[in-house]
């Protein structure tokens, strides 16, 4: 084996990617676990559950706004420092939320944790790309994104179960502890990550002048909104199949999450082999079809479980392909583009609750999956349009997309 081949193998199996994946697991669990703990939190804080539920949207909006702000205000800070500091903020904010006895204090803790997520997510995704070779970049991104998928599959359900046994503060304190330990590990072990070429304030907004980037971001927003609106309102949607039993719903969500984990992993290999366009197109089409099928088979538990598996697989298979597409548009400025990706993703999470509530009031529970499917179809159209429009103003000289197997 030549030195080049040895270097390739070492980077391909870089253990630092595991730390980055765990970091995204912490962010995802911290974001989603609140949904299952709402009644208990509301009881402690002396407010309605609906008041606490706004923290999910608020958390998402703060991350959506703060992610690009971090790239703008801290351009020369290393990605290692950003990731470690982000994890530290997540730990502090989550401890503050867990210790809260009032809604304003709880909200303040959530804001602090959201700022940490804004610093961590784009830096970790960009670091994953830089730790891999061009030929394996899709797999590296998918592997790190697996942490976010695992948060949906395991983190949120496990946190809800722990909350039922030891109180809602317990899962938050565990998340905080993991974040604190991981902050130290990242600071010591994930080093030497390229910062990227210095750019002006104008250049930092330049990705938004590239129509291909904007359309990919719009696709991300509606893709994220499409599956989150169904996930959030899943108890109402599946009432016919579960009979309102929480255990049966939890099993469906576990099926969804496990299948999503598989879809995330398969997507990386498919993206490297087929390209981001074909991979995302197939995943988005299957995703929409699964959501359309949900209202038809909602009274049968087995068929609902099968559709949940297909839905989870397709929903999480699309994200790495879209990220890969954005990186290939301008590899040298991928960190900037991915910070906007984080904004789009969390904006999608933020609009999912009001979108679902509107569908619920308009046509009942079975109209919610149709609203989600409409959002996914819109995402598919916007993603395809991104391959048809002209480049617009580029950030920097762009490498040929084929060089990164898009």
Secondary structure, DSSP 8 states (H G I E B T S, - for coil): --HHHHHHHHHHT-THHHHHHHHHHHHHHHHHHHHHHHHHHHHHHTS-HHHHHHHHHHHHHHHHHHHHHHHHH-TTS-HHHHHHHHHHHHHHHHHHHHT-SSHHHHHHHHHHHHHHHHHHHHHHHHHHHHTS-GGGHHHHHHHHHHHHHHIIIIIHHHHHHHHHHH-HHHHHHHHHHHHHHHHHHHHHHS----------HHHHTGGGGSHHHHHHHHHHHHHHHHHHHHHHTHHHHTHHHHTT-HHHHHHHHHHHHHHHHHHHHHHHHHHHHH-HHHHHHHHHHHHHHHHHHHTTSTT-HHHHHHHHHHHHHHHHHHHHHHHHHHHHH-GGGHHHHHHHHHHHHHHHHHHHHHHHHHHHHHH-THHHHHHHHHHHHHHHHHHHHTTTS---S-SS----GGGGT-
